[in-house]
Amino acid sequence: MQIRALQCFGEHAGSGNPALVIEGDRSNEEARRLLAQARNTTCVFLDGDVVDFHYPHMRSPLCLHATLAVAHVLFARHPDASTLSVTTAMRGQRLALLRGGDAYFVRLQAQEVPQPALAPDLPARLLAAPGLVPVSTPRVASVGNPKLLVEVPDAATLHALRPDLEAITGWGKEVGVNGIYAWCRLQDERFEGRNFNHLDPALEDSATGVAAGALTALLGQGITLLQGRATGQSCLIRTQVDDGAILVGGRAEPGAVVTSFSGSASGS
């Protein structure tokens, strides 16, 4: 088994959201979850052209920063390729991978998702922000992993949020939504956001590509999205709308020394 550590969506060299790309693993789902838990890092198991995403607390149908890590690995093997593709293990979603300069992109399609009934005070309750009035109507959008998108007035409000993570998780399980992505507009025509779908606040995402894709689908335009200030990692996600598809991309670079193991994730 071989493990590669990468940093993805970094605004600058040396920053970004970490992911481990793991090849040669033949273990089961539980062992993979335990490995991600032991490493306390998002892990993507690469089985040929199939990608299987595991967070420390759950398996995921789609994780775009880990997909960028896979793109970095695969394009290094196929330097003359302009496009590659992988398939997600949980839902069989086909993902086209592209390379442009020092960035990698994942080509996705916006997905039709049901809009759950939202009580007017629900966003404020879930975000534990009494009196919060979203700037626009909160909506669920998805490019493979539905997010409730809640626009807050400004960056100060965004970074003051200390949400009720258990309530968000419980509500999300009831309605089939993977957490809340709170976002705001910045003065320089950029956007900034924070993702809340972990029970442990220490595991907050530094970059959430699926949320960037969902926000792009909601707004109907390509965006430049900042994330990671709350975690101490400076991340930048760029999206484009191309002939009805949504491209989500950013930097990906090696983050640590490659380590090789024999055996499976379960240690057998």
C-alpha positions as CSV (number, residue, x, y, z in Angstrom):
1,M,0.0,0.0,0.0
2,Q,1.3,3.4,-0.9
3,I,0.2,6.7,0.7
4,R,0.8,10.1,-0.8
5,A,0.0,13.3,1.1
6,L,-1.1,16.4,-0.8
7,Q,-2.3,19.9,-0.1
8,C,-5.2,21.1,-2.3
9,F,-6.9,24.4,-3.1
10,G,-4.0,26.3,-1.4
11,E,-4.1,30.1,-2.1
12,H,-0.3,30.0,-2.0
13,A,2.4,27.3,-2.2
14,G,2.5,25.4,1.1
15,S,-1.1,26.1,2.1
16,G,-4.2,24.1,1.4
17,N,-6.5,21.4,2.6
18,P,-4.7,18.1,3.2
19,A,-5.7,14.8,1.6
20,L,-4.1,11.3,1.5
21,V,-4.2,9.4,-1.8
22,I,-3.9,5.7,-1.0
23,E,-3.2,3.0,-3.6
24,G,-2.8,-0.8,-3.3
25,D,-5.3,-1.1,-0.4
26,R,-7.6,-4.1,-0.4
27,S,-9.3,-3.6,2.9
28,N,-13.0,-3.2,3.6
29,E,-15.0,-0.1,4.3
30,E,-14.6,-0.3,8.1
31,A,-10.8,-0.7,7.9
32,R,-10.7,2.3,5.5
33,R,-12.7,4.4,8.0
34,L,-10.4,3.4,10.8
35,L,-7.3,4.4,8.7
36,A,-8.8,7.8,8.0
37,Q,-9.7,8.2,11.6
38,A,-6.2,7.2,12.7
39,R,-4.6,9.7,10.3
40,N,-7.3,12.3,11.2
41,T,-7.2,13.3,7.5
42,T,-9.5,13.0,4.5
43,C,-8.4,9.8,2.6
44,V,-9.2,8.9,-1.0
45,F,-8.6,5.2,-1.9
46,L,-7.7,5.0,-5.6
47,D,-8.6,1.6,-7.1
48,G,-7.7,1.8,-10.8
49,D,-10.0,4.6,-11.9
50,V,-12.4,4.3,-8.9
51,V,-12.2,6.8,-6.0
52,D,-13.5,6.0,-2.6
53,F,-13.6,9.0,-0.1
54,H,-13.4,8.6,3.6
55,Y,-13.4,11.4,6.2
56,P,-12.3,10.5,9.8
57,H,-16.0,10.3,10.8
58,M,-17.7,9.0,7.7
59,R,-17.5,7.7,4.1
60,S,-18.4,10.4,1.5
61,P,-19.9,10.1,-2.0
62,L,-17.8,13.0,-3.2
63,C,-14.9,15.1,-2.0
64,L,-13.4,17.6,-4.5
65,H,-10.2,18.5,-2.7
66,A,-9.3,14.8,-2.5
67,T,-10.3,14.5,-6.2
68,L,-7.7,17.3,-7.0
69,A,-5.2,15.2,-5.1
70,V,-6.0,12.3,-7.3
71,A,-5.7,14.5,-10.4
72,H,-2.2,15.5,-9.3
73,V,-1.2,11.8,-9.0
74,L,-2.8,10.7,-12.3
75,F,-1.6,13.6,-14.5
76,A,2.0,13.0,-13.2
77,R,1.6,9.5,-14.7
78,H,0.1,10.8,-17.9
79,P,1.9,14.1,-18.6
80,D,0.6,14.4,-22.2
81,A,-3.1,13.9,-21.3
82,S,-5.4,16.9,-21.4
83,T,-8.3,15.1,-19.8
84,L,-8.6,12.1,-17.5
85,S,-11.5,10.6,-15.6
86,V,-12.4,8.7,-12.5
87,T,-15.6,7.2,-11.1
88,T,-16.8,7.6,-7.5
89,A,-17.2,4.4,-5.5
90,M,-20.5,5.2,-3.7
91,R,-22.6,6.6,-6.5
92,G,-20.8,5.8,-9.7
93,Q,-20.5,9.5,-10.6
94,R,-18.1,10.0,-13.5
95,L,-15.7,12.9,-12.9
96,A,-13.7,14.4,-15.7
97,L,-10.3,15.8,-14.6
98,L,-8.6,18.7,-16.4
99,R,-5.3,20.5,-16.0
100,G,-4.7,24.2,-16.6
101,G,-1.3,25.7,-15.7
102,D,-0.6,25.0,-12.1
103,A,-4.2,24.2,-11.3
104,Y,-6.4,21.1,-11.7
105,F,-10.2,21.2,-12.4
106,V,-13.0,18.7,-11.9
107,R,-15.9,18.9,-14.4
108,L,-19.3,18.4,-12.8
109,Q,-23.0,18.9,-13.5
110,A,-25.5,20.7,-11.3
111,Q,-28.0,18.3,-9.9
112,E,-31.7,18.7,-9.3
113,V,-32.3,18.4,-5.5
114,P,-35.5,18.7,-3.5
115,Q,-35.9,21.9,-1.4
116,P,-36.7,21.0,2.2
117,A,-39.2,23.1,4.0
118,L,-37.3,25.6,6.1
119,A,-38.8,27.4,9.0
120,P,-37.8,31.1,8.9
121,D,-35.6,30.8,12.0
122,L,-34.0,27.5,11.1
123,P,-30.7,28.9,9.8
124,A,-30.3,31.0,12.9
125,R,-31.0,28.1,15.2
126,L,-28.7,25.7,13.4
127,L,-25.9,28.3,13.2
128,A,-26.5,29.3,16.8
129,A,-26.8,32.9,15.8
130,P,-29.9,34.5,17.3
131,G,-31.3,37.2,15.2
132,L,-29.4,36.2,12.1
133,V,-31.3,37.1,9.0
134,P,-29.9,35.5,5.8
135,V,-29.2,38.1,3.1
136,S,-30.9,35.9,0.5
137,T,-33.2,32.9,0.7
138,P,-31.3,29.8,1.8
139,R,-31.3,27.1,-0.8
140,V,-30.1,23.6,-1.2
141,A,-27.8,23.1,-4.3
142,S,-25.6,20.2,-5.3
143,V,-23.0,19.0,-7.8
144,G,-22.9,15.6,-6.1
145,N,-23.2,16.3,-2.3
146,P,-26.2,18.6,-1.4
147,K,-25.4,21.7,0.8
148,L,-27.7,24.2,2.4
149,L,-26.3,27.5,1.2
150,V,-26.9,30.4,3.7
151,E,-25.7,33.9,2.8
152,V,-24.7,36.0,5.8
153,P,-24.1,39.8,5.7
154,D,-20.3,40.0,5.8
155,A,-17.0,38.3,6.7
156,A,-17.2,39.4,10.3
157,T,-20.6,37.6,10.8
158,L,-19.2,34.6,8.9
159,H,-16.2,34.2,11.2
160,A,-18.2,34.9,14.4
161,L,-20.3,31.8,13.8
162,R,-20.1,29.0,16.4
163,P,-22.8,26.7,15.0
164,D,-24.7,23.9,16.7
165,L,-22.9,21.0,14.9
166,E,-25.0,18.3,16.4
167,A,-28.2,20.0,15.3
168,I,-26.9,20.6,11.8
169,T,-25.9,16.9,11.5
170,G,-29.3,15.7,12.8
171,W,-31.2,18.0,10.5
172,G,-29.1,17.0,7.6
173,K,-29.7,13.3,8.1
174,E,-33.5,14.0,8.3
175,V,-33.6,15.8,4.9
176,G,-30.7,14.3,3.0
177,V,-28.5,17.4,3.1
178,N,-24.7,17.3,3.9
179,G,-24.5,20.3,6.2
180,I,-24.6,24.0,5.9
181,Y,-22.3,26.2,3.8
182,A,-22.4,29.8,5.1
183,W,-21.1,32.3,2.7
184,C,-20.8,36.1,2.1
185,R,-19.8,38.5,-0.7
186,L,-16.6,40.4,-0.4
187,Q,-15.9,43.9,-1.7
188,D,-13.4,42.7,-4.4
189,E,-16.1,40.6,-6.2
190,R,-14.8,37.5,-4.4
191,F,-16.7,35.3,-2.0
192,E,-15.8,33.7,1.3
193,G,-17.4,30.7,3.0
194,R,-17.3,28.1,5.8
195,N,-18.5,24.6,5.8
196,F,-20.3,23.0,8.7
197,N,-20.8,19.2,8.5
198,H,-18.4,17.8,11.1
199,L,-19.4,17.1,14.7
200,D,-15.9,18.1,15.9
201,P,-15.3,21.9,15.3
202,A,-11.6,21.0,15.0
203,L,-12.3,19.2,11.8
204,E,-13.8,22.1,9.9
205,D,-12.9,22.1,6.3
206,S,-10.2,24.5,5.0
207,A,-11.7,24.2,1.5
208,T,-15.0,22.6,0.3
209,G,-15.0,22.1,-3.4
210,V,-18.5,20.6,-3.5
211,A,-19.9,23.7,-1.8
212,A,-18.1,25.9,-4.3
213,G,-19.7,23.9,-7.1
214,A,-23.1,24.2,-5.4
215,L,-22.7,27.9,-4.9
216,T,-21.7,28.3,-8.6
217,A,-24.9,26.4,-9.5
218,L,-27.0,28.6,-7.3
219,L,-25.5,31.9,-8.7
220,G,-25.2,30.7,-12.3
221,Q,-21.7,32.1,-12.7
222,G,-18.1,31.3,-12.1
223,I,-16.7,32.5,-8.8
224,T,-13.5,33.0,-6.8
225,L,-14.1,31.6,-3.3
226,L,-11.9,32.0,-0.2
227,Q,-12.0,29.6,2.6
228,G,-9.8,28.4,5.5
229,R,-9.3,31.5,7.6
230,A,-11.0,29.8,10.5
231,T,-8.6,26.9,10.3
232,G,-5.4,28.7,9.7
233,Q,-5.1,27.5,6.1
234,S,-5.4,30.0,3.2
235,C,-7.4,28.3,0.5
236,L,-8.8,29.6,-2.8
237,I,-11.2,27.8,-5.1
238,R,-12.0,28.9,-8.6
239,T,-15.0,27.8,-10.6
240,Q,-16.2,28.3,-14.2
241,V,-19.4,27.6,-16.0
242,D,-18.6,25.9,-19.3
243,D,-21.4,24.9,-21.7
244,G,-23.7,24.0,-18.9
245,A,-21.0,22.2,-16.8
246,I,-19.4,23.5,-13.7
247,L,-15.6,23.4,-13.4
248,V,-14.2,23.5,-9.8
249,G,-10.5,23.8,-9.4
250,G,-7.4,25.0,-7.7
251,R,-3.8,24.2,-6.8
252,A,-2.6,20.7,-5.7
253,E,0.9,19.9,-4.6
254,P,2.7,17.3,-2.5
255,G,2.3,18.1,1.2
256,A,4.6,15.5,3.0
257,V,7.0,12.7,2.4
258,V,5.5,9.7,0.6
259,T,5.2,6.7,2.8
260,S,4.9,3.1,1.6
261,F,3.3,0.3,3.6
262,S,2.8,-3.4,3.0
263,G,-0.5,-5.1,3.9
264,S,-3.9,-3.5,4.2
265,A,-5.3,-0.5,6.1
266,S,-6.5,-3.0,8.8
267,G,-2.9,-4.0,9.5
268,S,-3.4,-7.5,8.3
